Structure formats: structure tokens, C-alpha cells
Amino acid sequence: MKRIINVFIIIIISLFASSVMSVRPDPSLISTLYTVSGIMFSIGLGLIVTFNMNGVKNKSYIIEIRKNLNSVRNSFLFYFSLSTIATIITLYTPKDDIELFNAFSFGIVLNYHMTMCLFVAFSILFFIINFLDVQKLNQDLFDELNKE
């Protein structure tokens, strides 16, 4: 549910940005962001898959850590899939704006490229934040297990 809410927030931000900004992202920018997203996805997923819980004896901690890692893994897969779809869509959609509403010289505009660029940028931000959190968890777990 949280992922769907994030998607709607990105769409709302995109509508606002498309309506007030005249600059539109170029497909090459989205492609570059997608490359960065792919690298961050690979690093983050590798960190999740190779997370080491050797030495953890508390069964409830093990269950909780696995549950959280699985949730982060599923979110990584969701956001990378979203980034992939967004990048493909930008290759086949026109850069034209779609005017959704216009009254009293105020218009709400949707631009696919803006929306897709924000999806990919958000996924990169998500990967970075969760990559750092998983890395911190790994270090904290190591420190806790090696206390003297």
C-alpha cells in the first residue's frame, strides 16, 4: 500500500512540475538516470541477498530481520520494475504535454517524460536510503555480535 501511495505522490508532484515548469527532461537524461538506478539496484539487492546473520541466536530477531529484508527486497524489485517501465515508456511516448484542465489561465498539464523522470529519480533515492539502512544494520549486527 505504501508503494502505491508513493506512486500517487510522484504523479501529483509530476503534475505540479509539468504545470509550472517549461523545462522538460530529455530521454537521454532518463536513460542516464536509469543506468544509475540499475547500478544502485544491483548493489542494494546484492547487499540484501548476501546479508549475513551468522551468530544471531535470538529466533525472534532472525524472524524480524528476515521479514524486513524481504520487504526491502520486494520494494527494490517494485521500484526497479517501475523504473524499467518508465524508461521504456519514454522511448515510445511523445514529449508533448497533455492538458488535463484549463480555466482562468491556469492549467494542469501532464508530461510523460517529467513523470517518468521523477519515477526513476525517486527509485534512485529509495535505493540509496535503503542501501545505507541495510549497511548500517549489517554493521550494527556485527558490532553487537563482537562485543567484548
trRosetta pair geometry for C-beta under 8 A, 3 or more apart (Angstrom, degrees):
i j d omega theta_ij theta_ji phi_ij phi_ji
1 4 5.8 -55 -154 35 36 110
1 5 6.5 37 149 -19 67 104
2 5 5.6 -53 -150 36 34 114
2 6 6.5 39 150 -22 65 103
3 6 5.6 -52 -153 33 33 114
3 7 6.6 36 149 -21 65 101
3 75 6.5 -164 -83 -123 117 84
3 78 5.4 -31 -147 138 153 156
3 79 7.6 -133 -139 -60 111 83
4 7 5.5 -48 -151 31 36 114
4 8 6.6 34 151 -15 65 103
5 8 5.8 -55 -151 38 34 110
5 9 6.4 36 150 -21 66 104
6 9 5.6 -52 -147 35 33 113
6 10 6.4 35 153 -20 65 103
6 122 7.1 156 168 166 111 142
7 10 5.7 -53 -151 34 31 112
7 11 6.5 32 150 -19 64 104
7 82 7.3 -135 -100 -131 110 146
7 119 7.8 22 -128 -114 76 101
8 11 5.5 -51 -147 35 35 113
8 12 6.4 36 153 -19 66 103
9 12 5.7 -53 -148 36 32 111
9 13 6.3 32 153 -17 65 105
10 13 5.7 -54 -147 39 32 111
10 14 6.1 36 151 -23 64 108
10 115 7.2 98 139 -157 96 73
10 118 5.1 162 -166 126 98 116
10 119 5.8 92 159 -83 153 64
10 122 5.6 -79 -97 -26 128 158
11 14 5.4 -54 -147 37 31 116
11 15 6.5 36 153 -23 64 100
11 115 6.3 20 -116 -136 63 114
12 15 5.7 -47 -149 31 32 112
12 16 6.6 31 152 -15 63 104
13 16 5.7 -56 -152 39 33 111
13 17 6.0 29 153 -16 68 109
13 118 6.1 174 95 -159 114 155
14 17 5.7 -54 -138 42 30 108
14 18 5.9 30 160 -19 66 109
14 110 7.1 46 126 -139 105 73
14 111 7.4 -138 174 56 97 73
14 114 5.2 142 -155 119 90 98
14 115 4.0 61 -163 -96 159 71
14 118 5.1 -141 -77 25 99 149
15 18 5.9 -55 -140 39 25 109
15 19 6.2 22 158 -19 61 113
15 100 7.5 -37 -138 25 113 147
15 108 5.8 5 -179 -171 109 101
15 109 7.4 156 -156 72 62 42
15 110 6.0 -32 -105 -89 77 76
16 19 5.9 -64 -149 37 26 109
16 20 6.3 -7 167 5 65 113
17 20 6.6 -72 -137 48 24 90
17 21 5.3 -14 -179 14 68 124
17 114 5.5 -173 100 -179 114 131
17 118 7.2 153 32 -62 152 135
18 21 7.0 -57 -106 51 16 88
18 97 6.5 150 178 -129 111 106
18 109 4.6 -132 132 98 102 90
18 110 5.7 80 90 -128 165 21
18 111 4.1 177 -126 10 121 98
18 114 4.7 177 -76 56 94 159
18 115 7.5 -16 -46 -44 131 81
19 107 6.3 -165 -140 99 97 68
19 108 5.3 -42 -90 -131 135 45
19 109 4.7 152 -90 29 63 86
21 24 8.0 150 115 -66 101 51
21 114 7.7 146 69 -117 121 138
24 95 5.9 108 134 -173 151 108
24 111 5.8 -121 -123 175 110 153
24 113 5.5 68 176 80 101 131
24 114 6.3 -87 -136 -56 73 94
25 29 4.8 -116 -169 73 95 134
25 30 5.9 97 137 -48 127 93
25 113 4.9 -160 66 149 88 104
25 114 6.1 143 9 -91 103 49
25 116 7.9 -137 74 73 136 84
25 117 4.0 103 15 -65 169 154
26 29 4.8 102 59 -2 79 101
26 30 7.5 -150 96 -1 46 84
26 113 7.7 12 -95 -177 7 142
27 30 5.5 -54 -150 39 41 112
27 31 6.2 45 150 -23 70 104
27 90 5.1 163 -119 144 89 113
27 91 6.6 103 -152 -90 135 54
27 113 6.9 -90 -71 -125 65 119
28 31 5.3 -49 -145 36 35 116
28 32 6.4 39 153 -21 65 102
29 32 5.7 -54 -150 36 31 111
29 33 6.3 30 152 -16 65 106
29 117 6.5 14 108 -121 111 121
30 33 5.6 -52 -146 39 33 112
30 34 6.2 38 151 -24 64 105
30 86 7.3 -130 -167 132 123 97
30 87 5.9 170 146 -116 105 73
30 90 4.9 22 90 68 164 173
30 113 6.7 -120 -42 -157 138 82
30 116 5.8 24 -134 116 141 108
30 117 5.2 -102 -90 -91 95 77
30 120 6.0 131 -153 15 76 154
31 34 5.5 -52 -148 33 30 115
31 35 6.7 36 150 -22 62 100
31 87 6.6 102 -97 -150 55 111
32 35 5.6 -48 -153 29 34 113
32 36 6.7 32 149 -14 64 102
33 36 5.6 -53 -152 38 36 112
33 37 6.1 42 147 -24 67 106
33 117 6.7 104 27 -147 160 70
33 120 4.4 102 121 127 122 129
33 121 6.0 -53 -157 -70 143 68
33 124 6.6 -100 -170 -35 90 138
34 37 5.2 -50 -145 36 34 118
34 38 6.4 41 152 -23 65 101
34 83 5.9 156 -123 162 81 105
34 84 7.5 105 -150 -95 118 46
34 86 7.9 -169 -89 84 111 95
34 87 4.3 47 -89 -87 151 142
34 120 5.5 -70 -74 -138 68 138
35 38 5.7 -50 -151 31 31 113
35 39 6.7 30 151 -17 62 103
36 39 5.7 -54 -152 35 34 111
36 40 6.3 29 153 -14 67 107
36 124 5.7 19 115 -113 110 131
37 40 5.8 -57 -145 41 30 108
37 41 6.0 35 154 -24 65 108
37 80 6.7 159 154 -120 106 74
37 83 4.7 -148 152 -176 159 161
37 120 5.5 -102 -44 -164 146 87
37 123 5.2 41 -137 100 123 117
37 124 5.1 -95 -89 -72 78 85
37 127 6.9 150 -146 -6 63 147
38 41 5.6 -51 -143 35 29 115
38 42 6.4 30 157 -20 62 105
38 80 7.5 96 -101 -146 53 110
39 42 5.9 -55 -151 34 29 110
39 43 6.5 24 155 -14 64 107
40 43 5.9 -56 -145 40 32 109
40 44 5.9 27 159 -15 67 113
40 124 5.7 117 23 -136 159 68
40 127 3.8 100 141 121 120 147
40 128 6.3 -54 -146 -58 137 69
40 131 6.8 -105 -167 -40 89 144
41 44 6.0 -62 -143 42 24 107
41 45 5.9 17 164 -13 65 113
41 76 6.1 135 -142 -177 80 100
41 79 8.0 -163 -98 91 108 92
41 80 4.4 77 -118 -95 145 132
41 83 7.9 -146 -53 46 136 146
41 123 7.8 -7 -68 156 105 114
41 127 5.9 -87 -71 -111 53 141
42 45 6.2 -58 -138 41 23 104
42 46 6.1 26 159 -20 60 111
43 46 5.8 -60 -150 37 25 113
43 47 6.4 26 154 -20 63 107
43 127 7.9 93 64 169 96 117
43 131 6.3 29 110 -126 105 135
44 47 5.7 -55 -151 34 31 112
44 48 6.5 28 153 -17 65 105
44 76 5.7 -169 111 -118 123 135
44 127 5.0 -132 -26 -160 151 89
44 130 6.2 60 -151 95 133 101
44 131 4.4 -96 -97 -84 96 95
44 134 7.1 117 -153 29 78 144
45 48 5.5 -52 -147 36 36 112
45 49 6.1 33 156 -18 68 107
45 73 6.8 86 -128 -131 80 80
45 76 5.4 166 -76 139 91 153
45 77 7.9 85 -101 -62 126 74
46 49 5.9 -55 -140 39 29 108
46 50 6.1 3 167 3 65 114
47 50 6.5 -70 -138 50 22 93
47 51 6.8 54 153 -64 59 83
47 131 6.4 105 33 -141 154 76
47 134 5.3 118 127 112 123 134
47 135 6.5 -50 -162 -69 148 78
47 138 7.5 -106 -175 -32 102 147
48 51 5.8 -24 -160 -25 32 115
48 69 5.5 151 -158 -165 93 95
48 72 6.0 -160 -109 99 134 113
48 73 5.0 166 147 -79 152 93
48 76 7.0 -148 -4 -4 154 153
48 134 6.0 -74 -80 -139 74 158
49 73 7.7 97 -64 -109 71 125
51 65 7.7 -160 141 161 138 113
51 69 5.8 -125 35 -119 159 145
51 134 6.9 -96 -89 -173 122 109
51 137 8.0 -3 -141 99 125 115
51 138 6.3 -128 -135 -90 84 107
52 138 7.4 72 41 -141 79 102
53 56 4.6 -49 178 19 90 129
53 62 6.0 110 162 -121 150 86
53 65 6.2 143 -99 98 133 151
53 66 8.0 -50 -33 -59 159 85
53 141 7.2 -72 -117 178 63 150
55 145 4.4 65 128 -150 140 140
56 61 5.6 -128 -175 100 121 122
56 62 5.5 148 115 -74 125 89
56 65 7.3 -40 -174 11 174 152
56 141 7.0 -38 -70 -162 115 115
56 145 7.1 -81 -68 -84 62 121
58 61 4.0 65 89 8 110 114
58 62 6.8 174 92 -14 58 83
59 62 5.6 -53 -150 34 34 114
59 63 6.4 33 154 -18 67 104
60 63 5.7 -51 -146 37 34 111
60 64 6.2 32 155 -17 65 108
61 64 5.8 -58 -145 40 30 109
61 65 6.0 29 158 -19 67 108
62 65 6.0 -55 -143 37 26 108
62 66 6.3 25 157 -17 63 109
63 66 5.9 -58 -148 38 27 110
63 67 6.3 30 154 -22 63 108
64 67 5.7 -53 -146 34 30 113
64 68 6.4 26 157 -15 64 107
65 68 5.9 -58 -149 40 30 108
65 69 6.1 28 155 -17 66 109
65 137 7.5 152 -134 170 102 132
65 141 7.9 59 -114 -91 146 141
66 69 5.7 -57 -142 40 29 109
66 70 6.1 30 158 -19 65 107
67 70 5.9 -57 -149 37 26 110
67 71 6.5 28 152 -20 62 107
68 71 5.6 -54 -149 35 32 114
68 72 6.4 30 154 -16 66 105
69 72 5.7 -53 -146 39 33 109
69 73 6.2 37 152 -22 65 106
69 134 7.4 88 -113 -122 84 112
70 73 5.5 -50 -144 36 32 115
70 74 6.3 32 156 -18 64 105
71 74 5.9 -54 -148 36 29 109
71 75 6.4 28 153 -17 63 107
72 75 5.6 -56 -148 39 32 112
72 76 6.3 40 151 -24 65 102
72 130 5.3 160 -151 -167 114 130
72 133 7.8 -155 -110 86 143 121
72 134 6.5 158 141 -69 166 118
73 76 5.6 -51 -150 31 31 114
73 77 6.5 28 153 -16 64 104
74 77 5.7 -52 -149 37 33 111
74 78 6.3 36 151 -21 65 106
75 78 5.5 -51 -144 36 34 114
75 79 6.1 23 162 -10 68 108
75 126 7.0 -128 149 170 113 129
75 130 7.1 174 91 -81 128 163
76 79 6.3 -63 -144 43 24 100
76 80 6.1 18 161 -14 64 112
76 126 8.0 -179 -98 125 55 111
76 127 6.8 81 -124 -105 89 84
76 130 7.1 -141 -71 94 96 152
77 80 6.0 -58 -140 41 26 106
77 81 6.1 28 158 -20 63 109
78 81 5.9 -61 -151 37 25 110
78 82 6.3 25 152 -19 63 108
79 82 5.3 -48 -144 36 35 116
79 83 6.3 40 153 -21 64 102
79 122 7.4 -123 -148 110 118 88
79 123 4.0 160 164 -124 107 97
79 126 5.3 -125 -129 77 173 150
79 127 7.2 -157 99 -51 137 86
80 83 5.4 -49 -147 35 35 114
80 84 6.4 39 151 -22 65 102
80 123 6.5 135 -77 -172 44 138
81 84 5.6 -51 -148 34 32 113
81 85 6.4 30 154 -15 65 105
82 85 5.9 -54 -146 39 30 109
82 86 6.1 33 153 -21 64 109
82 119 5.6 -128 146 -179 105 119
82 123 6.4 178 77 -72 106 129
83 86 5.5 -54 -144 37 30 114
83 87 6.3 30 157 -20 64 105
83 119 6.2 -178 -94 130 56 96
83 120 4.7 94 -136 -111 95 73
83 123 4.5 -87 -58 33 121 165
84 87 5.9 -55 -149 34 28 109
84 88 6.5 25 154 -15 63 107
85 88 5.8 -57 -148 39 31 110
85 89 6.2 35 153 -23 66 107
86 89 5.7 -53 -147 34 29 113
86 90 6.6 29 156 -20 63 103
86 115 7.6 -139 -137 117 110 78
86 116 3.8 158 -175 -148 96 88
86 117 7.9 -170 161 -39 127 24
86 119 4.2 -172 -83 79 158 138
86 120 5.6 -152 94 -47 139 90
87 90 6.0 -53 -152 31 32 110
87 91 7.1 35 150 -23 61 102
87 116 6.9 152 -68 174 33 122
87 120 6.6 79 -61 -80 91 132
88 91 5.7 -54 -160 26 37 114
88 92 7.0 0 156 7 67 110
89 92 6.4 -83 -154 50 32 90
89 93 5.6 11 164 -12 76 122
89 112 6.4 -127 140 179 112 121
89 116 5.7 -163 76 -91 112 138
90 93 6.2 -61 -120 41 29 100
90 112 6.6 174 -98 129 66 103
90 113 5.5 87 -129 -110 106 73
90 116 4.7 -156 -55 90 110 161
90 117 7.8 84 -87 -51 146 73
93 112 4.4 -43 118 93 151 165
93 113 7.4 -164 88 -52 111 75
94 112 7.8 102 68 30 49 130
95 111 7.4 11 -176 -161 58 104
95 112 7.9 -123 -120 54 33 95
95 113 5.7 -1 -126 -16 75 140
96 111 7.9 -151 113 -124 29 80
97 109 4.6 -13 -176 -171 125 120
97 110 6.9 141 -165 70 70 41
97 111 5.0 -45 -106 -80 75 90
98 109 6.8 141 70 -163 45 65
98 110 4.5 -22 63 64 102 96
98 111 7.4 173 17 -78 74 39
98 112 7.8 66 -5 -34 114 84
99 102 5.7 -3 176 -38 124 117
99 107 5.6 -45 -144 -171 103 128
99 108 7.6 113 -163 77 58 51
99 109 5.6 -35 -102 -104 57 78
100 107 7.9 131 51 178 63 80
100 108 4.7 -51 66 97 106 99
100 109 6.8 176 11 -102 86 21
100 110 5.7 69 -36 -13 117 103
101 107 6.3 168 91 -151 58 56
101 108 4.2 30 46 32 101 106
102 106 7.2 173 -147 87 50 42
102 107 4.0 -6 -101 -102 84 97
102 108 7.7 -140 -63 24 54 60
103 106 6.2 -21 71 59 60 86
103 107 7.9 135 15 -84 46 56
110 115 6.8 9 -169 -40 88 128
111 114 4.1 68 81 8 107 112
111 115 6.7 173 86 -11 55 85
112 115 5.7 -60 -149 39 32 111
112 116 6.0 24 159 -15 70 110
113 116 5.9 -55 -139 41 29 107
113 117 6.1 34 157 -23 64 108
114 117 5.8 -55 -146 35 27 112
114 118 6.5 24 155 -16 62 107
115 118 5.9 -61 -154 37 29 109
115 119 6.5 33 150 -23 65 104
116 119 5.4 -46 -148 30 37 116
116 120 6.5 31 156 -14 66 103
117 120 6.0 -57 -150 39 31 106
117 121 6.1 28 153 -17 66 111
118 121 5.6 -54 -138 41 32 111
118 122 6.0 36 159 -22 66 106
119 122 5.9 -57 -149 36 25 110
119 123 6.5 25 154 -20 62 105
120 123 5.7 -52 -150 33 33 112
120 124 6.7 36 151 -20 64 102
121 124 5.7 -51 -153 32 34 113
121 125 6.6 34 150 -16 65 105
122 125 5.6 -55 -151 38 35 113
122 126 6.2 39 151 -21 68 105
123 126 5.4 -51 -146 37 34 116
123 127 6.3 37 154 -22 66 103
124 127 5.7 -52 -148 34 31 111
124 128 6.4 30 154 -19 64 106
125 128 5.9 -55 -148 35 30 111
125 129 6.4 27 158 -16 65 108
126 129 6.1 -58 -146 38 27 108
126 130 6.2 12 162 -5 65 114
127 130 6.2 -67 -144 47 25 101
127 131 5.8 32 157 -27 65 112
128 131 5.6 -53 -142 33 25 115
128 132 6.5 23 159 -15 61 106
129 132 6.1 -61 -155 37 27 108
129 133 6.4 24 150 -18 64 109
130 133 5.3 -51 -142 38 38 114
130 134 6.2 37 158 -18 69 103
131 134 6.1 -56 -147 37 26 106
131 135 6.3 26 154 -17 62 110
132 135 5.6 -56 -145 39 30 113
132 136 6.2 32 155 -20 65 106
133 136 5.7 -54 -146 36 29 111
133 137 6.4 32 153 -20 64 105
134 137 5.6 -50 -148 35 33 114
134 138 6.4 37 151 -21 64 104
135 138 5.6 -52 -150 34 31 114
135 139 6.5 27 153 -15 64 106
136 139 5.7 -56 -147 40 32 109
136 140 6.1 32 155 -19 67 108
137 140 5.7 -55 -142 39 29 110
137 141 6.1 31 157 -20 64 108
138 141 5.8 -55 -147 36 26 112
138 142 6.4 28 153 -19 62 107
139 142 5.6 -52 -147 36 32 113
139 143 6.3 32 154 -18 65 106
140 143 5.7 -54 -146 38 31 111
140 144 6.2 31 155 -20 65 108
141 144 5.8 -54 -145 36 29 111
141 145 6.3 24 158 -15 64 109
142 145 6.0 -61 -147 40 26 107
142 146 6.2 -1 162 3 64 117
143 146 6.2 -76 -142 51 24 95
143 147 7.0 54 155 -60 62 80
144 147 6.2 -20 -159 -24 32 111
